[in-house]
């Protein structure tokens, strides 16, 4: 469900100051009983909007690894920012500024003053630039607003683009949300796919592209924390159109 409302310029300014002053770079705790179940696409998406995908069959047996085809979708994303000590989720001025710009977009700081219900997951990505430095992105899924187009962000370090339809192998995991754990899960998944290369068909991927979807807050109990690590198919065209 998408909630839209038009904010006045004064309210926009008040919202800006309040958000900047009270910013806490932690993902909100999910309230799984707050609303009726909407389009069910994921166990953590019973009360909020998430990217749509379908499960695909695989040529190997592993209960812990899923193959999904994600549909084309719009995302609001940060510009790249450098990793801190090799991590894309450790706090830094650049990370906080990027994360804040995404949150305020949903709260009405966009060119139409629309408030849009927060979505899941928080998608964090890492890839190397031309010099080999580890650079990071943060993205949020945007639900369809047809026939309206998504309004542009007011912050210069955030922008909107389209994610292409793509297949990804996914490892779902409960437990601690740390970048070291994400990197280990990514390495394990890459090694598994290499070992089963004969069963992958035309599925090719970039080993150095790390993608994780975070569905629960950093501040919730460890038993409730949940993330997924994705290795996605390489396309001739970019995964995103920006």
TORBA-59320 format. One line per field, with one value per residue: residue number from 0; residue in one letter; z, x, y of N, C-alpha, C, CB in turn. Coordinates in steps of 0.02 Angstrom, whole numbers, plus 50000, padded with zeros to 5 digits. Glycine has a CB too. Layout:
REM residues N
n	[NUM|...]
res	[A|...]
nc3	[Z|...]
nc1	[X|...]
nc2	[Y|...]
cac3	[Z|...]
cac1	[X|...]
cac2	[Y|...]
cc3	[Z|...]
cc1	[X|...]
cc2	[Y|...]
cbc3	[Z|...]
cbc1	[X|...]
cbc2	[Y|...]
END
This chain:
REM residues 242
n	[0|1|2|3|4|5|6|7|8|9|10|11|12|13|14|15|16|17|18|19|20|21|22|23|24|25|26|27|28|29|30|31|32|33|34|35|36|37|38|39|40|41|42|43|44|45|46|47|48|49|50|51|52|53|54|55|56|57|58|59|60|61|62|63|64|65|66|67|68|69|70|71|72|73|74|75|76|77|78|79|80|81|82|83|84|85|86|87|88|89|90|91|92|93|94|95|96|97|98|99|100|101|102|103|104|105|106|107|108|109|110|111|112|113|114|115|116|117|118|119|120|121|122|123|124|125|126|127|128|129|130|131|132|133|134|135|136|137|138|139|140|141|142|143|144|145|146|147|148|149|150|151|152|153|154|155|156|157|158|159|160|161|162|163|164|165|166|167|168|169|170|171|172|173|174|175|176|177|178|179|180|181|182|183|184|185|186|187|188|189|190|191|192|193|194|195|196|197|198|199|200|201|202|203|204|205|206|207|208|209|210|211|212|213|214|215|216|217|218|219|220|221|222|223|224|225|226|227|228|229|230|231|232|233|234|235|236|237|238|239|240|241]
res	[X|X|X|X|X|X|X|X|X|X|X|X|X|X|X|X|X|X|X|X|X|X|X|X|X|X|X|X|X|X|X|X|X|X|X|X|X|X|X|X|X|X|X|X|X|X|X|X|X|X|X|X|X|X|X|X|X|X|X|X|X|X|X|X|X|X|X|X|X|X|X|X|X|X|X|X|X|X|X|X|X|X|X|X|X|X|X|X|X|X|X|X|X|X|X|X|X|X|X|X|X|X|X|X|X|X|X|X|X|X|X|X|X|X|X|X|X|X|X|X|X|X|X|X|X|X|X|X|X|X|X|X|X|X|X|X|X|X|X|X|X|X|X|X|X|X|X|X|X|X|X|X|X|X|X|X|X|X|X|X|X|X|X|X|X|X|X|X|X|X|X|X|X|X|X|X|X|X|X|X|X|X|X|X|X|X|X|X|X|X|X|X|X|X|X|X|X|X|X|X|X|X|X|X|X|X|X|X|X|X|X|X|X|X|X|X|X|X|X|X|X|X|X|X|X|X|X|X|X|X|X|X|X|X|X|X|X|X|X|X|X|X]
nc3	[50000|49960|50027|49996|50010|50003|50049|50128|50084|50204|50296|50238|50262|50403|50422|50366|50454|50574|50543|50510|50630|50716|50667|50652|50603|50584|50539|50538|50661|50618|50615|50624|50638|50608|50493|50372|50279|50127|49956|49953|49949|50013|50168|50259|50213|50240|50288|50219|50069|49947|49831|49687|49650|49576|49622|49553|49477|49519|49467|49561|49727|49865|50011|50066|49972|49858|49697|49612|49511|49487|49457|49340|49413|49499|49589|49725|49750|49828|49787|49751|49891|49989|50061|50237|50323|50244|50251|50208|50290|50409|50514|50444|50394|50259|50235|50325|50276|50150|50183|50256|50157|50081|50171|50200|50078|50069|50166|50115|50063|49922|49749|49730|49853|49909|50025|50049|50084|50180|50116|50101|50050|50136|50022|50005|49919|49853|49757|49659|49609|49467|49513|49603|49729|49862|49842|49890|49885|49927|49918|49898|49865|49756|49754|49626|49554|49456|49365|49390|49392|49484|49600|49587|49696|49823|49871|49817|49820|49798|49691|49560|49479|49361|49399|49315|49249|49321|49362|49515|49628|49796|49968|50114|50282|50458|50604|50660|50588|50501|50406|50383|50396|50289|50183|50199|50178|50046|49983|50010|49936|49806|49790|49798|49683|49585|49603|49557|49426|49308|49317|49302|49182|49069|49162|49214|49317|49413|49515|49607|49641|49771|49850|49966|50048|50174|50297|50427|50579|50643|50778|50836|50928|50910|50865|50788|50682|50507|50347|50171|50051|49889|49730|49574|49402|49269|49154|48981|48973|49100|49273|49334|49269|49283]
nc1	[50042|50027|50050|50003|50031|50014|50133|50153|50263|50314|50297|50380|50505|50507|50502|50624|50721|50688|50713|50849|50903|50870|50923|50955|51051|50986|50892|50715|50621|50520|50344|50241|50107|50035|49962|49845|49880|49962|50011|50084|50248|50360|50420|50452|50381|50247|50182|50223|50288|50381|50513|50455|50464|50495|50510|50632|50667|50811|50962|51024|51026|50991|50939|50966|50997|50926|50850|50801|50695|50694|50580|50573|50597|50576|50697|50755|50907|51069|51209|51375|51477|51627|51687|51705|51839|51833|51699|51526|51422|51462|51462|51488|51525|51491|51414|51305|51250|51209|51117|51022|50971|50896|50796|50729|50675|50565|50489|50435|50523|50541|50519|50382|50328|50275|50228|50283|50253|50370|50480|50540|50678|50821|50938|51104|51252|51412|51553|51703|51792|51873|52000|52015|51966|51850|51684|51521|51341|51173|51007|50829|50680|50551|50379|50254|50182|50091|49966|50059|50224|50374|50423|50565|50709|50750|50876|51045|51126|51051|50952|50841|50811|50792|50783|50837|50750|50802|50897|50943|51049|51019|51060|50977|50982|50970|51017|51169|51199|51323|51457|51568|51511|51423|51515|51578|51471|51443|51563|51557|51443|51482|51590|51518|51437|51534|51585|51479|51467|51436|51302|51239|51198|51175|51204|51298|51410|51471|51606|51654|51553|51457|51305|51180|51025|50940|50826|50784|50801|50955|50955|50870|50837|50959|50908|50801|50851|50881|50944|50985|51096|51147|51193|51199|51145|51253|51224|51215|51176|51177|51138|51060|50985|51065]
nc2	[49941|50111|50268|50429|50603|50781|50894|51052|51192|51248|51145|51052|51111|51109|50971|50934|50993|50928|50793|50792|50831|50727|50612|50440|50313|50181|50040|50036|49945|49808|49808|49684|49671|49782|49813|49747|49599|49623|49614|49463|49423|49387|49321|49424|49529|49550|49660|49769|49848|49761|49712|49621|49449|49287|49116|49008|48848|48747|48663|48589|48519|48607|48667|48788|48882|48989|49017|49156|49257|49421|49551|49690|49849|50006|50101|50200|50277|50299|50405|50344|50299|50294|50141|50106|50057|49944|49913|49928|49960|50014|50158|50318|50487|50504|50389|50409|50527|50485|50383|50457|50542|50453|50409|50529|50556|50469|50526|50640|50735|50771|50820|50834|50837|50722|50598|50436|50269|50178|50054|49884|49781|49858|49884|49851|49880|49836|49874|49875|50022|50100|50113|50014|50037|50004|50036|50097|50077|50123|50067|50085|50000|50057|50067|50040|50184|50211|50302|50399|50468|50432|50555|50665|50659|50783|50796|50805|50696|50584|50481|50420|50266|50130|49960|49818|49672|49523|49374|49296|49208|49166|49179|49158|49219|49214|49308|49394|49557|49603|49674|49593|49467|49468|49473|49348|49259|49293|49253|49116|49081|49113|49023|48902|48912|48912|48784|48711|48742|48676|48655|48774|48824|48958|49052|49182|49277|49419|49408|49502|49589|49633|49605|49638|49613|49690|49655|49678|49773|49844|49858|49766|49611|49481|49359|49396|49463|49480|49442|49439|49375|49409|49343|49398|49379|49420|49548|49600|49728|49859|49819|49915|50066|50177]
cac3	[50000|49955|50055|49965|50035|49980|50104|50113|50089|50274|50327|50211|50298|50470|50418|50353|50514|50623|50523|50514|50700|50753|50623|50681|50544|50597|50504|50584|50680|50583|50653|50581|50651|50601|50437|50342|50230|50059|49908|49990|49906|50055|50237|50294|50176|50250|50306|50182|49998|49931|49760|49667|49617|49577|49633|49494|49494|49510|49447|49617|49787|49923|50042|50090|49916|49816|49633|49603|49455|49510|49402|49332|49465|49513|49653|49742|49769|49844|49748|49782|49946|50003|50118|50296|50345|50202|50266|50181|50340|50466|50511|50423|50373|50192|50240|50358|50229|50097|50212|50274|50097|50060|50218|50194|50015|50084|50213|50080|50036|49850|49713|49732|49922|49923|50073|50022|50136|50177|50087|50117|50100|50123|49980|50009|49868|49851|49697|49654|49556|49419|49549|49649|49793|49875|49844|49915|49865|49965|49876|49922|49814|49749|49727|49566|49567|49393|49307|49411|49395|49550|49602|49596|49763|49831|49887|49758|49825|49789|49624|49546|49417|49351|49404|49261|49267|49328|49405|49567|49680|49859|50031|50169|50346|50520|50647|50660|50525|50497|50338|50380|50384|50220|50137|50205|50143|49974|49961|50011|49880|49744|49787|49783|49613|49544|49609|49521|49363|49255|49326|49301|49116|49045|49218|49226|49369|49431|49582|49651|49656|49833|49860|50022|50064|50247|50309|50496|50607|50678|50850|50861|50953|50858|50839|50741|50626|50446|50286|50115|50008|49820|49673|49518|49335|49231|49093|48934|48995|49173|49316|49342|49211|49300]
cac1	[50000|50065|50015|50025|50001|50049|50158|50165|50334|50334|50302|50440|50563|50506|50520|50696|50759|50676|50745|50921|50923|50857|50942|50986|51058|50966|50831|50659|50596|50459|50283|50209|50035|50008|49917|49824|49927|49955|50038|50133|50303|50417|50398|50461|50346|50176|50153|50254|50300|50448|50520|50420|50506|50468|50560|50647|50698|50883|50987|51058|50984|51016|50883|50987|51011|50867|50859|50743|50694|50666|50550|50596|50568|50609|50732|50788|50975|51119|51270|51424|51517|51680|51680|51743|51874|51809|51629|51476|51370|51489|51444|51535|51488|51464|51361|51247|51220|51175|51058|50974|50938|50846|50741|50690|50637|50501|50451|50408|50573|50548|50495|50310|50307|50236|50253|50275|50265|50435|50482|50595|50731|50876|50987|51172|51295|51482|51591|51766|51796|51928|52064|52015|51936|51784|51634|51457|51277|51114|50947|50764|50630|50495|50319|50226|50136|50057|50002|50106|50295|50404|50453|50637|50730|50775|50947|51085|51161|51003|50923|50795|50825|50755|50820|50816|50730|50865|50897|50994|51052|51010|51068|50944|51013|50954|51075|51202|51205|51388|51484|51611|51468|51399|51570|51588|51415|51453|51618|51532|51396|51522|51625|51469|51416|51591|51589|51423|51463|51404|51229|51214|51177|51206|51208|51364|51405|51532|51624|51672|51495|51426|51238|51143|50960|50931|50754|50767|50843|51017|50944|50825|50874|50995|50865|50753|50885|50875|50971|50996|51152|51130|51240|51153|51169|51282|51188|51250|51158|51186|51083|51018|50993|51102]
cac2	[50000|50172|50325|50491|50664|50840|50934|51123|51209|51258|51079|51022|51138|51082|50900|50930|51007|50876|50731|50799|50835|50665|50556|50381|50269|50112|50022|50030|49879|49792|49795|49636|49668|49849|49819|49685|49573|49647|49566|49423|49401|49370|49316|49487|49581|49544|49724|49824|49834|49734|49693|49561|49399|49219|49064|48967|48783|48742|48597|48557|48516|48644|48703|48853|48927|48999|49051|49199|49305|49485|49589|49759|49891|50069|50106|50263|50255|50350|50404|50301|50325|50246|50096|50124|49996|49890|49898|49974|49973|50050|50229|50369|50546|50493|50339|50438|50575|50446|50349|50509|50567|50404|50410|50590|50552|50437|50568|50698|50781|50760|50879|50839|50838|50662|50549|50369|50220|50146|49987|49839|49786|49905|49848|49879|49849|49855|49855|49912|50071|50088|50112|49958|50055|49975|50088|50071|50106|50103|50074|50064|49986|50104|50035|50071|50240|50225|50331|50451|50451|50446|50622|50667|50680|50851|50794|50791|50631|50529|50483|50365|50230|50067|49897|49773|49604|49486|49315|49297|49157|49201|49144|49192|49204|49250|49319|49460|49594|49636|49670|49534|49409|49474|49454|49276|49227|49305|49209|49047|49072|49114|48958|48851|48918|48889|48711|48683|48780|48636|48655|48843|48845|49020|49100|49210|49328|49454|49386|49557|49629|49608|49633|49610|49643|49689|49659|49693|49825|49827|49863|49714|49553|49443|49305|49425|49495|49439|49471|49395|49392|49393|49343|49408|49364|49475|49565|49642|49796|49865|49797|49974|50110|50237]
cc3	[50000|49981|50026|50000|50014|50040|50083|50117|50160|50308|50302|50249|50369|50471|50409|50417|50567|50607|50531|50587|50737|50715|50663|50626|50560|50563|50555|50599|50645|50633|50610|50591|50636|50545|50412|50290|50160|50011|49941|49941|49948|50127|50276|50262|50184|50264|50269|50110|49987|49857|49745|49632|49614|49586|49569|49516|49481|49491|49501|49679|49844|49951|50060|50035|49871|49749|49620|49540|49480|49450|49398|49383|49471|49582|49663|49774|49788|49790|49785|49840|49964|50064|50175|50324|50308|50210|50236|50231|50403|50458|50489|50401|50305|50194|50271|50312|50175|50124|50229|50213|50072|50106|50210|50128|50029|50128|50181|50052|49965|49815|49710|49804|49941|49978|50048|50076|50125|50151|50116|50052|50092|50083|49982|49960|49872|49786|49695|49598|49512|49452|49599|49717|49800|49886|49858|49886|49916|49921|49915|49862|49815|49719|49668|49585|49504|49406|49325|49409|49464|49549|49614|49668|49764|49846|49825|49761|49824|49721|49613|49480|49416|49357|49353|49289|49267|49374|49453|49609|49747|49918|50085|50236|50402|50559|50637|50590|50528|50426|50331|50365|50313|50172|50140|50169|50067|49947|49959|49952|49814|49736|49770|49710|49567|49544|49570|49454|49308|49260|49319|49234|49093|49099|49229|49277|49380|49504|49631|49669|49715|49842|49920|50033|50139|50261|50381|50526|50641|50753|50878|50888|50896|50826|50787|50681|50566|50387|50233|50074|49939|49775|49611|49451|49302|49167|49045|48949|49071|49211|49328|49283|49229|49316]
cc1	[50043|50023|50044|49993|50045|50068|50167|50239|50358|50344|50363|50501|50566|50527|50595|50736|50750|50713|50820|50943|50917|50879|50976|50991|51045|50900|50775|50642|50530|50401|50239|50133|50000|49957|49897|49876|49911|49982|50095|50187|50362|50393|50404|50422|50270|50143|50184|50268|50372|50452|50485|50469|50468|50525|50569|50677|50773|50901|51028|51013|51020|50959|50901|51000|50950|50888|50794|50751|50657|50640|50580|50560|50608|50640|50755|50855|51019|51173|51322|51459|51569|51665|51725|51774|51848|51736|51583|51421|51396|51474|51503|51494|51455|51406|51298|51212|51181|51112|51003|50936|50885|50785|50697|50651|50568|50457|50428|50458|50590|50512|50419|50284|50265|50268|50235|50293|50332|50430|50539|50616|50772|50928|51053|51215|51365|51513|51653|51762|51857|51996|52069|51987|51867|51734|51565|51398|51225|51053|50885|50718|50575|50435|50292|50175|50094|49986|50052|50178|50322|50436|50528|50654|50752|50850|50987|51119|51113|50971|50881|50815|50786|50802|50793|50791|50792|50856|50955|50991|51055|51023|51031|50975|50982|51018|51107|51206|51270|51414|51531|51570|51441|51453|51583|51533|51422|51507|51595|51486|51434|51559|51578|51449|51473|51596|51534|51413|51428|51329|51198|51188|51213|51211|51281|51358|51473|51549|51632|51612|51457|51359|51207|51079|50949|50857|50736|50820|50905|51006|50898|50867|50903|50951|50816|50785|50886|50904|50975|51055|51138|51191|51196|51186|51196|51241|51233|51236|51166|51125|51034|51032|51026|51174]
cc2	[50061|50229|50388|50550|50722|50881|51006|51137|51218|51191|51042|51045|51112|51009|50892|50940|50953|50812|50735|50799|50769|50603|50501|50329|50196|50099|50012|49958|49867|49782|49749|49631|49734|49855|49750|49663|49598|49593|49527|49398|49378|49367|49381|49544|49576|49611|49783|49801|49813|49719|49626|49513|49334|49170|49023|48901|48785|48671|48563|48562|48552|48684|48774|48904|48929|49031|49091|49241|49368|49523|49659|49803|49956|50068|50178|50244|50314|50350|50362|50337|50273|50203|50120|50060|49935|49874|49951|49989|50006|50125|50272|50429|50536|50443|50370|50487|50539|50414|50399|50533|50519|50406|50471|50592|50523|50482|50634|50747|50761|50817|50886|50841|50778|50621|50480|50319|50186|50075|49947|49804|49849|49865|49885|49842|49877|49832|49898|49963|50056|50086|50055|49974|50024|50031|50058|50110|50083|50116|50052|50054|50038|50068|50074|50125|50256|50252|50385|50425|50467|50515|50618|50687|50753|50852|50774|50724|50572|50537|50420|50332|50166|50008|49848|49706|49560|49426|49318|49234|49193|49154|49184|49171|49246|49261|49386|49491|49633|49628|49610|49471|49410|49451|49378|49237|49234|49258|49137|49033|49070|49047|48902|48852|48896|48813|48676|48718|48742|48635|48724|48865|48907|49073|49120|49267|49360|49439|49444|49602|49598|49643|49599|49649|49634|49702|49678|49740|49800|49824|49809|49656|49512|49391|49331|49458|49449|49477|49417|49420|49366|49392|49343|49397|49427|49486|49602|49715|49800|49840|49854|50021|50176|50220]
cbc3	[50060|49881|50132|49890|50111|49931|50131|50162|50050|50311|50314|50137|50298|50500|50361|50302|50543|50629|50452|50480|50734|50769|50567|50743|50515|50673|50462|50555|50757|50539|50672|50591|50722|50589|50380|50310|50231|50049|49844|50025|49860|50046|50272|50298|50103|50308|50380|50217|49955|49973|49741|49620|49654|49512|49692|49447|49453|49573|49384|49631|49806|49904|50103|50131|49877|49852|49575|49664|49391|49549|49411|49259|49533|49506|49655|49791|49711|49913|49735|49730|50007|50013|50098|50350|50421|50217|50341|50119|50358|50473|50579|50365|50371|50145|50282|50422|50198|50070|50274|50308|50042|50060|50289|50199|49963|50119|50274|50125|50080|49829|49644|49695|49935|49859|50145|49958|50137|50246|50011|50171|50096|50190|49906|50082|49798|49912|49632|49642|49584|49365|49585|49656|49801|49937|49779|49991|49792|50034|49811|49971|49825|49706|49781|49521|49590|49350|49259|49482|49341|49568|49657|49546|49788|49886|49944|49750|49888|49845|49569|49542|49411|49283|49475|49213|49218|49354|49362|49611|49669|49864|50050|50169|50343|50562|50634|50688|50513|50549|50321|50446|50435|50204|50156|50279|50167|49961|50007|50077|49880|49745|49854|49827|49598|49570|49682|49563|49340|49258|49393|49324|49114|48986|49282|49160|49434|49420|49580|49620|49594|49895|49796|50086|50023|50282|50293|50538|50655|50662|50867|50805|50997|50888|50896|50777|50646|50433|50298|50071|50035|49793|49675|49521|49293|49214|49109|48862|48974|49191|49383|49410|49179|49359]
cbc1	[49953|50087|50018|50010|49992|50007|50223|50126|50348|50283|50240|50447|50560|50436|50482|50717|50740|50602|50727|50944|50882|50784|50989|50946|51127|50960|50841|50598|50590|50468|50245|50239|50022|50063|49948|49754|49926|49994|50063|50099|50324|50475|50437|50535|50364|50162|50161|50320|50283|50463|50594|50360|50574|50429|50540|50695|50666|50920|51028|51128|50968|51077|50858|51049|51074|50815|50874|50733|50660|50719|50475|50583|50566|50561|50793|50743|51007|51151|51296|51476|51473|51746|51699|51699|51867|51848|51617|51446|51335|51565|51420|51582|51534|51519|51384|51268|51275|51222|51078|51009|50990|50877|50766|50736|50675|50512|50493|50364|50637|50520|50522|50278|50269|50229|50222|50319|50208|50468|50487|50574|50777|50907|50961|51201|51266|51521|51548|51824|51800|51928|52075|52083|51933|51787|51633|51455|51256|51109|50954|50734|50601|50515|50265|50193|50174|50053|49952|50089|50335|50457|50421|50670|50787|50737|50959|51137|51202|50949|50977|50722|50900|50720|50816|50873|50676|50920|50901|50986|51113|50939|51144|50868|51089|50901|51125|51273|51144|51438|51522|51650|51410|51379|51634|51591|51348|51472|51679|51495|51344|51573|51660|51407|51395|51657|51587|51359|51533|51430|51212|51267|51101|51167|51178|51397|51378|51524|51688|51725|51448|51473|51194|51186|50902|50976|50723|50762|50804|51071|50916|50776|50829|51057|50828|50710|50957|50802|51040|50932|51219|51079|51290|51123|51113|51356|51126|51230|51086|51200|51110|51031|50927|51070]
cbc2	[50000|50186|50325|50492|50662|50881|50905|51168|51272|51300|51038|51037|51215|51089|50866|50982|51074|50863|50713|50864|50887|50659|50580|50354|50276|50098|49957|50066|49872|49730|49861|49568|49648|49898|49861|49692|49496|49715|49602|49363|49458|49423|49263|49505|49578|49496|49735|49847|49895|49670|49688|49578|49390|49204|49019|49005|48726|48763|48603|48591|48443|48690|48666|48845|48904|49044|49000|49244|49274|49527|49593|49784|49854|50128|50056|50307|50218|50336|50477|50278|50344|50282|50023|50160|49987|49830|49894|49945|49909|50039|50252|50344|50607|50467|50279|50473|50620|50393|50310|50567|50579|50334|50406|50651|50509|50371|50583|50734|50782|50690|50877|50782|50899|50620|50562|50358|50168|50146|49990|49787|49725|49935|49842|49874|49862|49827|49864|49864|50143|50141|50178|49933|50131|49929|50129|50074|50085|50141|50032|50117|49915|50166|50028|50018|50301|50160|50358|50474|50488|50391|50664|50715|50634|50887|50745|50845|50629|50530|50490|50390|50216|50067|49868|49761|49577|49533|49250|49360|49110|49231|49135|49176|49215|49212|49265|49453|49642|49606|49734|49524|49408|49547|49492|49255|49256|49378|49217|49033|49128|49173|48944|48859|48989|48920|48690|48687|48801|48566|48627|48889|48856|49046|49070|49235|49297|49531|49347|49599|49636|49619|49624|49611|49609|49743|49593|49629|49865|49879|49931|49689|49509|49410|49272|49476|49514|49419|49501|49389|49362|49443|49281|49477|49334|49462|49607|49625|49815|49938|49771|50009|50122|50274]
END
